[in-house]
């Protein structure tokens, strides 16, 4: 419409879509570890957990992970190149840390075992539509037929089952939500998953949040995550309350007792220190007038007249 010079006829009548206020959820360290351990409990969740670990350690989107080919992976430099993304700023090179590199090696071994290791092949190959295992959670790659020339469409089913799964309070069995436990038949109708509603895209929010809490510069975070502006960075990096409290605690200037600090004062209270300094400003002159050269307090004027010549 703009190219045809007709957009100005409709600008007053078309309203923009509402901006989504839900910016995502960030997990605590304990929750993240628990989620990863839960995902490793079932083989059919293998693709979902590999993709989740990549998202947590690279800030990649789900579509970027699905589109990765082996020619995009620098095995010598331990980095991946994102060539196609949601935005133009999404094209970037991301170095791989130890956790992400471990996932790449696992995918490499899987591709070699399946005979699908070519530069144009996908890291997450597609599963044949006629395979029954696709309906059970996109897993069990050793028992299904795959097409490495096409990307995996989705791990949505596996991710939903992973985040909605509940753990029986009686026997500890991990299972799908149900009225009763499939193992001990205990009542589980009120048991809820702590990760219910946690989206796969929230893993990207999690990674950017942890980068912001690690005191990485805005330029570094945008270079890794591929953001266009600082406004989008603020939209994603919802730093948790604990990190904000720690940052504000660093501004505290309260005095520390010598007994707790080994005889040295590590910090000061700004207001009290300023007030004390003002009170002490005139004290040296007063002390000099009250003490003679001999170091003895001088007598009052009434006593000076009565003191004997001796």
C-alpha positions in Angstrom: 0.0 0.0 0.0 2.8 2.4 0.8 4.6 1.5 -2.4 1.5 2.2 -4.4 1.0 5.6 -2.6 -2.4 4.5 -1.2 -1.6 3.9 2.5 -2.5 7.4 3.5 -6.1 6.8 2.6 -6.5 4.2 5.3 -4.1 5.3 8.1 -6.9 7.1 10.1 -9.3 4.1 9.9 -6.9 1.3 10.8 -6.0 0.8 14.4 -2.8 -1.0 15.4 -3.0 -4.3 17.2 -2.8 -4.1 21.0 0.7 -4.5 22.4 1.1 -7.7 24.4 1.8 -6.9 28.0 2.8 -10.4 29.1 6.6 -10.4 28.5 7.2 -13.9 29.8 8.2 -15.7 32.8 11.7 -16.2 34.3 12.5 -19.2 36.4 14.8 -19.4 39.5 17.9 -21.4 39.3 16.3 -24.3 41.2 13.3 -24.3 38.9 15.5 -24.4 35.8 17.5 -27.3 37.1 14.3 -29.1 38.1 12.8 -28.5 34.6 15.9 -29.9 32.9 15.9 -33.0 35.1 12.3 -33.6 34.5 12.8 -33.4 30.7 15.5 -36.0 30.9 13.1 -38.5 32.5 11.5 -39.6 29.2 13.2 -40.5 25.9 10.3 -39.0 23.9 11.2 -35.6 25.2 14.8 -35.7 23.9 14.3 -33.2 21.1 12.5 -30.8 23.3 15.2 -30.9 26.0 18.0 -30.4 23.4 16.2 -27.5 22.0 15.5 -26.1 25.4 19.2 -26.3 26.4 20.2 -24.5 23.3 17.6 -21.7 23.9 18.7 -21.3 27.5 22.4 -21.0 26.5 22.2 -19.0 23.2 18.9 -16.9 23.4 17.9 -18.5 20.1 14.2 -18.5 19.2 12.4 -21.8 18.4 12.3 -21.0 14.7 16.0 -20.2 14.7 16.8 -23.6 16.3 14.7 -25.5 13.9 16.3 -23.8 10.9 19.9 -24.6 12.0 21.9 -26.6 9.4 25.2 -28.2 9.9 26.9 -25.7 7.6 25.8 -23.0 10.1 27.8 -24.7 12.9 31.5 -23.8 13.2 32.9 -26.9 14.8 36.4 -25.5 15.1 35.4 -22.1 16.4 32.5 -23.5 18.5 29.9 -21.0 17.3 26.7 -21.0 15.3 25.6 -18.5 12.6 21.9 -17.4 12.5 21.3 -16.6 8.9 17.5 -16.4 8.9 15.5 -15.0 11.8 12.4 -13.1 12.8 14.0 -9.7 12.2 17.0 -8.4 10.3 18.9 -7.9 13.5 18.5 -11.6 14.1 21.3 -12.5 11.7 24.3 -13.0 14.1 27.1 -15.2 15.2 26.6 -16.8 18.7 29.5 -18.5 20.5 28.7 -21.7 22.2 29.3 -22.2 25.9 30.0 -25.6 27.5 26.3 -26.6 27.9 25.4 -25.6 24.3 28.5 -27.3 22.9 27.5 -30.5 24.7 24.1 -30.4 22.9 25.8 -29.8 19.5 28.0 -32.9 20.1 25.0 -35.0 21.0 23.2 -33.9 17.8 26.4 -34.6 15.8 26.6 -38.1 17.2 22.9 -38.7 16.4 23.3 -37.4 12.9 26.2 -39.7 12.2 24.4 -42.7 13.6 21.4 -42.0 11.3 23.5 -41.2 8.3 22.3 -37.7 8.0 25.4 -35.6 8.5 25.8 -33.3 5.5 26.4 -29.6 5.4 22.8 -29.0 4.1 21.1 -31.3 6.6 19.3 -29.9 9.6 20.3 -30.4 13.2 16.7 -31.3 14.1 15.6 -33.5 11.1 12.0 -34.0 10.2 10.1 -37.1 11.2 8.2 -38.9 8.5 4.4 -38.0 8.7 3.5 -41.7 8.5 5.4 -42.5 11.7 3.3 -43.3 14.7 6.0 -42.0 17.1 5.5 -38.5 15.8 2.1 -38.4 17.6 3.7 -39.6 20.8 6.2 -36.7 21.3 8.7 -36.4 18.4 11.3 -38.8 19.9 12.8 -42.2 19.7 15.0 -41.2 16.7 16.6 -44.7 16.5 13.2 -46.4 15.8 11.6 -43.9 13.3 12.3 -42.8 9.8 13.6 -39.3 9.5 14.3 -36.8 6.6 17.4 -34.8 7.4 16.8 -32.6 4.3 13.7 -31.1 6.0 13.5 -29.4 9.5 11.5 -30.7 12.4 8.1 -29.0 12.3 7.5 -28.7 16.0 8.2 -30.2 19.4 5.0 -28.6 20.7 3.4 -31.9 21.8 6.5 -32.9 23.8 6.8 -29.5 25.4 3.2 -29.4 26.5 3.4 -32.8 28.1 6.7 -31.9 29.8 5.3 -28.7 31.3 1.9 -30.1 32.2 3.2 -33.3 33.8 2.5 -33.8 37.5 4.3 -35.7 40.1 2.4 -37.9 42.5 2.8 -36.8 46.1 2.6 -40.3 47.4 4.8 -42.4 45.0 6.6 -39.6 43.1 5.6 -40.9 39.7 5.8 -38.4 36.9 2.7 -38.6 34.8 0.1 -36.7 32.8 -2.6 -34.8 34.7 -5.3 -37.2 35.9 -7.8 -37.7 38.8 -5.8 -40.6 40.2 -2.2 -41.7 40.1 -1.6 -44.4 37.5 0.8 -46.1 39.9 -0.5 -46.0 43.5 -4.0 -44.8 42.6 -3.7 -41.8 45.0 -5.9 -38.8 44.5 -4.1 -36.3 42.2 -6.9 -34.1 41.1 -5.5 -31.1 43.0 -1.9 -31.6 42.0 -0.7 -28.9 39.6 2.5 -28.7 37.6 4.9 -25.9 38.7 5.7 -25.3 35.0 2.1 -25.2 33.7 1.8 -22.4 31.2 5.6 -22.0 30.8 6.1 -21.5 27.0 9.1 -22.5 25.0 9.7 -18.9 24.0 10.0 -18.1 27.7 13.4 -19.9 27.6 14.7 -17.0 25.5 13.3 -14.6 28.1 15.1 -16.6 30.7 18.5 -16.4 28.9 18.2 -12.7 28.3 17.2 -12.1 32.0 20.3 -14.0 33.2 22.5 -12.1 30.8 21.1 -8.8 32.2 21.7 -10.0 35.8 25.2 -11.0 35.0 26.0 -7.3 34.4 26.7 -7.8 30.7 26.5 -4.6 28.7 23.5 -3.8 26.6 25.6 -4.0 23.4 26.7 -7.5 24.3 23.2 -8.7 25.1 21.8 -7.2 21.9 24.7 -8.8 19.9 23.9 -12.2 21.3 20.1 -11.9 21.3 19.8 -10.0 18.0 17.5 -7.1 19.3 16.9 -4.1 17.2 16.8 -1.4 20.0 17.1 -1.0 23.7 13.4 -0.7 24.0 13.0 -4.3 22.9 15.8 -5.2 25.3 13.9 -3.7 28.1 10.8 -5.6 26.9 12.5 -8.9 27.3 15.0 -8.5 30.1 12.6 -8.3 33.0 15.3 -8.6 35.7 14.0 -10.4 38.8 13.3 -8.7 42.1 16.2 -10.4 43.8 18.6 -8.9 41.3 17.1 -5.5 41.7 17.3 -5.8 45.5 21.0 -6.8 45.3 21.7 -3.8 43.1 20.1 -1.5 45.5 21.8 -3.1 48.5 25.1 -2.1 46.9 24.1 1.5 47.4 23.7 1.1 51.1 26.3 3.1 53.1 25.6 2.0 56.7 28.6 1.8 59.0 30.0 -1.6 59.9 31.1 -2.4 63.5 34.8 -3.0 64.0 34.2 -6.3 65.7 32.5 -7.6 62.5 34.9 -6.1 60.0 38.3 -6.9 61.7 38.9 -3.4 63.0 38.2 -1.6 59.7 35.1 0.1 58.5 34.0 -1.1 55.1 31.1 1.3 54.5 29.4 4.4 55.8 26.0 5.9 56.2 26.0 8.9 53.9 23.5 11.1 55.9 25.0 10.2 59.3 28.6 10.8 58.1 27.7 14.2 56.7 25.9 15.2 59.9 28.8 14.1 62.1 31.3 15.9 59.9 29.4 19.2 60.3 29.2 18.8 64.1 33.0 18.2 64.2 34.0 21.2 62.2 34.2 23.6 65.1 35.5 21.3 67.7 39.3 21.8 67.2 39.1 25.5 68.1 37.1 24.8 71.2 39.6 22.2 72.4 42.5 24.6 71.9 40.9 27.3 74.0 40.0 24.9 76.8 43.5 23.4 77.2 46.7 25.2 78.1 50.2 24.4 76.9 50.7 22.3 80.0 47.8 20.1 79.0 45.7 21.1 82.1 42.3 22.7 81.8 42.7 26.5 82.8 40.9 27.8 85.8 37.9 30.1 85.6 38.4 33.9 85.9 37.0 34.0 89.4 39.5 31.4 90.6 42.5 33.1 88.9 42.2 36.1 91.3 42.2 33.9 94.4 45.1 31.7 93.4 48.2 32.4 95.6 51.4 33.7 93.9 53.1 30.4 94.7 
